[in-house]
Amino acid sequence: MKHDAFRGGSRSASEFLVFPPLGRPFSDADKSRLSAHMRAHHPDYSFHIIDGPPMAEAGGYRVMPLIGRIGEAGGFLCEKPDPALLDDLTETAEAFETSAEHLVLRN
């Protein structure tokens, strides 16, 4: 099926995938807290927390823009975000502490 409604580059990316570091305990509650933490610091964006491979790295958080979608009604492509925004989002994620880290800090 051919879709002629595919639009490109007409809007900025507003959705981001956040990958926590590999090897760090990350519960469903931590995912919810991280999402809330990201929205509190960047209310104009939405975040999807993705735990585990293939994009997670052992060294730290990874943030990637969701720049396109394809669906039955067509699709869209967003403009790539400024690298400074991605750096800022990554720094915000790095400032987040999981529940397990809180337990370690209290002992």
N, C-alpha and C positions, 0 to 999 in steps of 0.2 A: 504494500500500500504506500503510495507516494503522498508526502505531506508538503504542501506549498506554504504552510503557515509558519515555517521556521524563520525566526527573526534573530538577527545577530547584533551584539554590541550596543543595544539600545538602553541598557540599564547597568548600574553597578552591582557587583556581587554583594548580596546581603545575607547569604547563608554560608556557614563554615562548618567543616568537619574537624573535630578536635580528637586527636589520638593521644591518649595518655602513654607515658613511657612503658616499655615492656619490662616485665619483672617486678613491677610495683603493684602491691595488692590494691585492687580497685573494685569496690562493691557497687551494686546498683544504687545504693544511697549516695556513694561518692560521685557517681555519674550525675545524679540529680543535683547534688550540691555544686559540682563543677559547672553544670549548665546554668544554674542560678547565679553563680559567681561571675561567669562570663557575661550574662545578660545585665547584671548590676553595673558592670564596668563599661559595657558597650550595648546600651539599650536599643540602638538602631539595627542590630543584627540578631540573627537567630543561630543557634549552635546545636549540632548533633554530635554527641559523644560516642566515639567508636572505639571499643576496647579490643586490643589485640592486633595481630597481623592482618593485612599485609603492609600497612603503612606506619605502624608504630615503630619507634626506635628505642633502644635501650638507654640512650643518653638524655632524653628529655621529651617534652611535649612537641607535637607536630600539628600545625594548623594549616588546613588547605581550603581554598574557596570552592564552593559549589558553583560552577560557572555555566552550567547548562543542564537542560532537561529535554527529554523527548517523550511525548505522550500521544494518545489517540487524537487529541485536538491540535497537534503540532508541537512546537518546542521553542526554546529560546536559548540564546547565548548571552552571557553577561560580559562586561568588560573586565579584564583582569584587575584585581585591586592593586593599589600602590604597595610596593614591597614594605614601606614603612608601616602600613596598616597591619600587614601580616606579622611584622616584628613586634608591634604593640600587642596584638592578640596573643602571640606566643608568650610574651613577657607576662601578660595577665594570667595565662594558664599556668606558667611556671610559679606564680605567686600562690597558687592554690595548694592547700595541704589536705591530703586524704585523712580519713578517720584513723587509719593505722599509724600515720605520722603523728597525729595528735596524741595517741596512746604512748608512743615512744617519748615524746616531749614531756609528758606528765610524770614519767618514772624517774 
